[in-house]
Amino acid sequence: MPSAPVITIDGPTASGKGTIAQRVADALQFHYLDSGALYRLVAWRALKDGVGADDAEGLARVAAAIKPRFAEGRVLMDGEEVGGAIRTEEVSQLASQIAVFQGVRHALLILQRARRTSPGLVADGRDMGTVVFPDAQPKIFLTASLAARADRRYNQLITKGFSATIPSLSQEQVRREIEARDERDAQRAASPLKPADDAYRIDSSELSVDEVVALVLKWYAQSQERVTR
């Protein structure tokens, strides 16, 4: 693997890992990898091309063929801005379902590791510290209570206007969907969601974003001190 430093932030849905990872990347002027966006891109392309959610081989081909470009907060595919399209609930749910397929994960592993370039990378996802970047320092496993995560996700959907397109949207529905995704992530045979053995664990239920970012930056600074000794 390249020698550029990597910080990984893994955790379940709505744990806040994307927000934290982006803030840490900004503070260090590192590149940022939202690995979930890659799975959503595969799901978006599969929906567009009519590839079924149970077609493991077809989905693996889709994953191997995508050539996304990330620039200034935008997500581009074939020259098209798709940042909003891949954040719909339909795409998010399909992304979780197809993540169980080893062929999809292998194809995206290549894309993810290619993002490790100077001056460094902050990567968030579900297996960044256990599979994709096992030598990362520090590794963070970020979680929060189910109630806190359901509340965050519900408010996020309301803010994005999904209550207008999902009339039955409720906090209880969001909670059930998060529970189902947690179970899929933990039970899948390919790269199940779990903390790396040497990961720092943070429960963000009662912590602010600034507090979590400060912890990650402190642990990164400590890891660099060990490297230079």
C-alpha positions in Angstrom: 0.0 0.0 0.0 1.1 3.6 -0.5 2.7 5.4 2.4 0.2 8.3 2.7 -1.3 8.3 6.2 -4.9 7.1 6.6 -7.5 7.7 9.3 -10.5 5.3 9.2 -13.8 6.0 10.8 -16.2 3.0 10.7 -19.6 2.7 12.2 -23.3 1.9 11.7 -25.9 4.0 9.9 -26.5 7.5 11.2 -23.6 7.3 13.7 -22.3 10.6 12.3 -19.2 9.1 10.8 -19.5 11.0 7.5 -19.8 14.4 9.2 -16.9 13.6 11.5 -14.7 12.2 8.7 -15.3 15.3 6.5 -14.5 17.7 9.4 -11.3 15.8 10.3 -10.2 15.8 6.6 -10.8 19.5 6.4 -8.8 20.2 9.6 -5.8 18.2 8.3 -6.3 19.2 4.6 -6.5 15.5 3.8 -8.5 13.8 1.0 -11.9 12.4 2.1 -13.4 9.1 1.1 -17.1 8.4 1.6 -17.0 4.7 0.8 -20.8 4.6 1.2 -21.1 6.8 -1.9 -19.4 4.1 -4.0 -22.0 1.5 -2.9 -24.8 4.1 -3.6 -23.3 4.7 -7.1 -23.4 1.0 -7.8 -27.0 0.9 -6.6 -28.0 4.0 -8.6 -26.4 2.5 -11.7 -28.1 -0.9 -11.1 -31.5 0.7 -10.8 -30.9 2.8 -13.9 -29.7 -0.3 -15.9 -32.3 -2.7 -14.6 -29.9 -5.0 -12.7 -31.7 -6.9 -10.0 -30.9 -6.7 -6.4 -30.2 -10.4 -6.3 -28.0 -10.5 -9.4 -24.6 -10.9 -7.8 -22.7 -11.3 -11.0 -24.5 -8.4 -12.7 -23.9 -6.1 -9.7 -20.2 -7.1 -9.6 -19.9 -6.0 -13.3 -21.6 -2.7 -12.5 -19.2 -2.1 -9.6 -16.2 -2.9 -11.8 -17.3 -0.6 -14.5 -18.2 2.6 -12.6 -15.8 5.5 -12.9 -16.9 8.2 -10.5 -15.2 11.5 -10.0 -15.3 13.5 -6.8 -14.6 17.2 -7.0 -15.4 20.1 -4.7 -18.2 18.2 -2.9 -19.8 17.0 -6.1 -20.2 13.4 -7.3 -19.9 12.9 -11.0 -20.7 9.9 -13.1 -20.2 10.0 -16.9 -20.1 13.7 -16.6 -23.5 13.8 -14.8 -23.9 15.3 -11.3 -25.5 12.5 -9.2 -24.8 13.6 -5.7 -28.5 14.1 -5.0 -29.7 11.1 -6.9 -27.6 8.6 -4.9 -28.9 10.0 -1.6 -32.5 8.9 -2.1 -33.9 6.4 0.3 -34.5 3.8 -2.5 -30.8 4.0 -3.5 -29.6 3.9 0.1 -31.7 0.8 0.9 -30.4 -1.0 -2.2 -26.8 0.0 -1.5 -27.2 -1.8 1.9 -28.6 -4.9 0.2 -25.9 -5.2 -2.5 -23.0 -4.7 0.0 -23.3 -8.3 1.0 -21.9 -9.5 -2.4 -18.2 -10.3 -2.3 -17.9 -9.5 -6.0 -19.2 -6.0 -5.5 -16.9 -5.5 -2.5 -13.8 -6.7 -4.3 -14.4 -4.3 -7.2 -14.9 -1.4 -5.0 -11.9 -2.3 -2.8 -9.7 -1.3 -5.8 -11.4 2.1 -6.2 -11.1 2.8 -2.4 -7.4 2.0 -2.1 -6.7 4.1 -5.2 -7.9 7.2 -3.1 -4.9 6.8 -0.7 -2.7 9.6 -1.9 -0.6 12.4 -0.4 -1.0 14.3 1.9 -3.3 11.7 3.5 -6.8 10.3 3.6 -9.8 10.1 6.0 -12.0 7.2 5.0 -15.4 6.4 6.5 -17.5 3.3 6.0 -18.1 -0.1 7.6 -14.9 -2.0 6.9 -12.3 0.7 6.3 -10.2 -0.2 9.3 -10.7 -4.0 9.2 -10.4 -4.7 5.4 -9.6 -1.7 3.2 -6.9 0.0 5.2 -5.8 -2.4 7.9 -2.6 -0.4 8.6 -4.5 2.9 9.2 -3.7 4.9 12.3 -5.8 5.7 14.1 -8.8 3.6 13.5 -12.1 4.8 14.9 -15.3 2.9 15.5 -18.0 5.4 16.0 -21.5 4.5 17.2 -24.5 5.9 19.0 -27.6 4.6 20.6 -30.4 3.3 18.3 -32.6 6.1 19.6 -30.1 8.8 18.8 -29.3 7.4 15.4 -33.0 7.1 14.4 -33.6 10.7 15.5 -30.6 11.9 13.5 -31.7 10.0 10.4 -35.3 11.1 10.7 -34.3 14.8 11.0 -32.0 14.4 8.1 -34.7 13.0 5.9 -37.1 15.8 7.0 -34.5 18.4 6.2 -34.0 16.9 2.7 -37.7 17.0 2.0 -38.4 13.3 2.0 -41.5 13.7 4.1 -43.2 15.0 0.9 -42.2 11.9 -1.1 -42.6 9.4 1.7 -46.0 10.2 3.3 -45.8 7.4 5.9 -42.4 8.6 7.1 -42.1 8.3 10.9 -39.4 8.0 13.5 -40.6 4.4 14.2 -40.3 3.5 10.5 -36.8 5.0 10.4 -35.8 3.1 13.6 -37.0 -0.2 12.1 -35.0 0.4 8.9 -31.9 1.2 10.9 -32.3 -2.0 13.0 -32.7 -4.0 9.8 -29.6 -2.5 8.3 -27.6 -3.0 11.5 -28.5 -6.7 11.3 -27.6 -7.0 7.7 -24.3 -5.3 8.3 -23.4 -7.4 11.3 -24.4 -10.7 9.9 -23.1 -10.6 6.3 -20.4 -13.1 5.4 -18.4 -10.5 3.4 -16.7 -7.9 5.7 -19.2 -7.7 8.5 -19.5 -4.5 10.5 -17.2 -4.8 13.5 -14.5 -2.7 15.2 -10.9 -3.4 14.3 -9.0 -4.9 17.2 -7.0 -1.8 17.7 -9.8 0.7 17.0 -10.7 3.6 19.4 -14.4 3.3 20.2 -16.6 6.4 20.6 -20.2 6.5 21.5 -21.4 9.8 20.1 -24.9 9.7 21.6 -24.1 12.5 24.1 -21.1 14.1 22.3 -21.1 17.1 20.0 -19.5 17.0 16.6 -16.7 19.3 17.8 -15.9 16.9 20.8 -15.7 13.9 18.6 -13.5 15.7 16.0 -11.2 16.8 18.8 -10.8 13.2 20.0 -9.9 11.9 16.5 -7.4 14.7 15.9 -5.8 14.0 19.3 -5.4 10.3 18.5 -4.0 11.1 15.1 -1.4 13.4 16.6 -0.4 10.7 19.1 -0.1 8.2 16.3 2.2 10.5 14.4 4.4 11.0 17.5 4.8 7.3 17.8 5.8 7.0 14.1 8.5 9.7 14.4 10.1 8.4 17.6 
